[in-house]
């Protein structure tokens, strides 16, 4: 079954990217990982995760 989640909370993004909370927030602060705020909740769009993974792949090349 496909994962059709559109917005991920930081702990979900941590699990998907296998990165620590501090690294996720550093990437958000630096602008490398896009996020949105809904109230007090920081959410990361699925498209932003895909873009970030593509960025890491380009940097590794």
DASULVEN-V48282 format. One record per residue. N is the residue number from 1. RES is the residue in one small letter. SS is DSSP state (alpha for helix, beta for strand, coil for the rest). BURIAL is # if it has 24 or more other ideal C-beta (glycine too) atoms within 12 Angstrom, else .. Layout:
N|RES|SS|BURIAL  N|RES|SS|BURIAL
//
This chain:
1|x|coil|.  2|x|coil|.  3|x|coil|.  4|x|coil|.  5|x|coil|.  6|x|coil|.  7|x|beta|.  8|x|beta|#  9|x|beta|.  10|x|alpha|#  11|x|alpha|.  12|x|alpha|#  13|x|alpha|#  14|x|alpha|.  15|x|alpha|.  16|x|alpha|.  17|x|alpha|#  18|x|coil|.  19|x|coil|#  20|x|coil|.  21|x|alpha|.  22|x|alpha|.  23|x|alpha|.  24|x|alpha|#  25|x|alpha|.  26|x|alpha|.  27|x|alpha|#  28|x|alpha|#  29|x|alpha|.  30|x|alpha|.  31|x|coil|.  32|x|coil|#  33|x|coil|#  34|x|coil|#  35|x|coil|#  36|x|beta|.  37|x|beta|.  38|x|beta|.  39|x|coil|.  40|x|coil|.  41|x|beta|.  42|x|beta|#  43|x|beta|#  44|x|beta|#  45|x|beta|.  46|x|alpha|.  47|x|alpha|.  48|x|alpha|#  49|x|alpha|#  50|x|alpha|.  51|x|alpha|.  52|x|alpha|#  53|x|alpha|.  54|x|alpha|.  55|x|alpha|.  56|x|alpha|.  57|x|alpha|.  58|x|alpha|.  59|x|alpha|.  60|x|alpha|.  61|x|coil|.
//
